[in-house]
Amino acid sequence: MEPYDLATTVLPGMGREEQLEFLASLPPGRAAETLEHLRPDQQYWLLHHLPEDRGREVLNEMSSDAAVDLLLSLHPRQRSQLLEWIAPQYQEELRRLMAYPENSAGGLATVDYIAVREYWTAGEAIEHVRKVGREAELVYYLYVLDAQGHLVGVASLREVLLADPRTPLGELMKREVISVPAQADQEEVGRILSRYDLLALPVVDDAGRMIGIVTVDDILDVMEQEATEDVQRLGGVQPVAEPYMEASLGVLFRKRVGWLMALYVAEALTGTVMRHYESFISQVVALAFFVPLLIGTGGNAGSQASSLIIRALAVGEVTPAHVLRVIWRESRLGLALGLSMGAAGVLRALLLGTAGSIALTVGLAQVAIVLWASLAGALLPLLGKKIGVDPAVFSTPLIATATDALGLIIYFEIARLVLGL
């Protein structure tokens, strides 16, 4: 069975003591791979309760990015204990990676890559791969470093294997290397890997020295996590780290109640607006019949726009610098959608037997509300990105709530003008 299956299928069906016996029976490398698919708290408990010599072996076999994630999640006292189990040279590399933000390229990087020299021959490089390749995260790329550790090129293992053994790597390597700075956000790393169809991406510091690599399998995990968080935020829920069935009711309550309360307070503005126009509504009661229709359509239009922009921001199709182009596009689109929905609103009002003036009011209000909601739904995520807030925070419930109050004001003010009240 694969390590993932062992971690998700076999271990959960065992008691604590059985889990420890099972891990102790596996080769250290396989036990380490199995642990990497568990949560940090589970990893620590198993490592801590294994015989110390066995725990040391397994910990030192873990990939550096997984070890960094584990160490950063622990209490400082627990972290210090595990760091003492790690070989000194490996310990220094892990400390360096731990200095970078968790969601950065440096925080995701692993130091388990194959480094070679430009003056080596293809034959010497292949011998080096045979010596160290088993401990490398990826063997398909050989990273060419100078004496100071600067990344000067990358060679494909395929090209090296097919070349004459006497050919210098300097003739085989590609000097224009696609790399990312250690401070780059993990979403940017994912976009670059996808854009250039790479299996791994080298990470360098400000001086161009090689720090490590981010592999495509790590980025797939990150992208799944990012997508999960975005979907949860779009539904008006704070991101939940645990799987739904494993999260306690208390955790789910805390993650949901804050947004519900905030939206409740915001929605109270709608009631305030209605109260402000109470005497106005009492004069033309028929206006109240169309309130749910108008603000519902506005909320839906805003949610559509925000969903499109949030996704476009996530994949790099749109940036805050495109704000004027977005305004121009959404203005035209919002007007076209508003006219379509306005015509439907007029027809609906006439079918209900209301006066033509009220039908006209409903139609004009629908145009204005859809236009406003489309612009708000598109611009709020851009504003969030500009000020460093996750655009997904401007979720469907938030956009709908934000458009309700102003939509009512638009509706009643248009009614005031059309009906002459």
C-alpha angles and dihedrals in degrees: 000000000000119000090249091056091047090052098044103031111023105035097047089058093056134080120244095264092046090052091054093048091047094050091046089055093055124085108264093248093052092045089052092051090050092051091052090069093057130083116268093250090054091046092052095047093052094045091046094051098043115094104281096243090050092046090052092052094049094045092051090051094055116105112259095244091052091046091051092051090051096047094047091053094055134089110262091250092053090044092053091051093053093044089059089060092057123091110259097243092047090045092059092052092049092050089053092052091046089060091069123082114270094242096046131097089252091053091051097043125112122207092211097105133119116255122192138173127251094233094054118106123237089254093053091048091053091051089051091051090053090054100046105016096097091064095045122102090218131012100184094088127049112202114215113216132181125227091277093051096255116151107243102162149339129234127200113235088222092058091047093050093049095046127090106274089237095057113113115238088234087073094047103042128092111235098194096076122186106225140152132225116250091246094056115122116253092241090058089051089053092050093051093048090050095043095054098031093237127164093210138009124213117233119212135185126235091279094051095254116148115254101171143288135278111217126211093244090058091050092049088058090048093048091050090051092047092048091049092051092047093050091049092049090047087059092050097256129128108242113274114213097198125068111267095250092047097047114097121240088246092057093047090048093052092046093052107032096065094057092042091054092046092050090045091056091046092048089053086072087069090058090048091054091048090051091049090056094040096115090044092054091047089062094052107024092175090072090070092060091069100045096094091046095051101043091040091055091046092051091049092050091049092048091052092052094045092049092053094047095044090053092045090052091049094055095039097249092122132031132182087261088070093062096116092048090049091051091050093048096044092045091058094039093045091050092050092047091045093052090050093048091041091057089050089049093052091049091049092050093049092048088055088056097246123151119277091244091058091046089052090049091052092048096049092044091051091054093049095044095049091047092050093044093050092052093045092047091052099041102045095064089047089052090049091052090048094053094041099258119133104259089221087070085076088071133171095269092046094049091046092050093046092053096047100072097043090043090059092049090051091049097050095042091052088048089052091055098042097042095038094230 
